[in-house]
């Protein structure tokens, strides 16, 4: 949603009209990005005593409207507070989020008057319908980084490779190879055939193949007590780049002061695939 070149039959406080000769409506936003969510804080700044009085009397509220046209995600937040916070799952949005901050009438308002109105409104009886927009600001878009999909995408950082063993019916454990641009996950023929059968079930692949590969990688790095053996590999550089975009340090979480439990870290990298895998299996049964 974005309000552009819209004509209102009543006065609106915004940068695009001169309905008010003084005052402003402004909203400051702080955006913090975690692995899974966008954490947003909005601070409303209103310089108009008459509109502020409507909010105090419960006749109007501050409103934040968030919309992602690529995923049809919409969220509306209403408050009479000067500051409000919200959290948006990154899985629900993509590319960009449009944001409009508004002051909206929560009831019908009759006989509105403000000494700050443009002289064009002198002598006019001003009434607002319920849900009328009284003030607005089109805020800067939030651009969404979906680089985490590369961490959880087996076609970008991981390769599942079929290995032909002498006895095709003999089961073999996964063999993980780290010294290439992709992390190679080598499996026997039967396991590979099963992987192909359920290839579209990404969470199952993440849980059964990629999660063990990441655990192996974390163990290898910590055993060596250094990331130098892998820092030139494409898979490692992409992981490091993603963590940097989050204001975090991959090496610090692998071997530094922020070191985490290996299983916790691996599941975080893949956006907790195990629960999603069980859900996919249940959907298959249904």
HELIX and SHEET records of a PDB file:
HELIX    1   1 UNK A   49  UNK A   56  1                                   8    
HELIX    2   2 UNK A   90  UNK A   92  5                                   3    
HELIX    3   3 UNK A  119  UNK A  121  5                                   3    
HELIX    4   4 UNK A  148  UNK A  151  1                                   4    
HELIX    5   5 UNK A  189  UNK A  197  1                                   9    
HELIX    6   6 UNK A  202  UNK A  205  1                                   4    
HELIX    7   7 UNK A  206  UNK A  210  3                                   5    
HELIX    8   8 UNK A  211  UNK A  224  1                                  14    
HELIX    9   9 UNK A  234  UNK A  245  1                                  12    
HELIX   10  10 UNK A  250  UNK A  255  1                                   6    
HELIX   11  11 UNK A  262  UNK A  269  1                                   8    
HELIX   12  12 UNK A  273  UNK A  285  1                                  13    
SHEET    1   A 3 UNK A  24  UNK A  33  0                                        
SHEET    2   A 3 UNK A  37  UNK A  47 -1                                        
SHEET    3   A 3 UNK A  83  UNK A  89 -1                                        
SHEET    1   B 4 UNK A  73  UNK A  79  0                                        
SHEET    2   B 4 UNK A  60  UNK A  68 -1                                        
SHEET    3   B 4 UNK A  96  UNK A 105 -1                                        
SHEET    4   B 4 UNK A 133  UNK A 143 -1                                        
SHEET    1   C 2 UNK A 109  UNK A 112  0                                        
SHEET    2   C 2 UNK A 126  UNK A 128 -1                                        
SHEET    1   D 3 UNK A 158  UNK A 163  0                                        
SHEET    2   D 3 UNK A 183  UNK A 188  1                                        
SHEET    3   D 3 UNK A 175  UNK A 177 -1                                        
END                                                                             
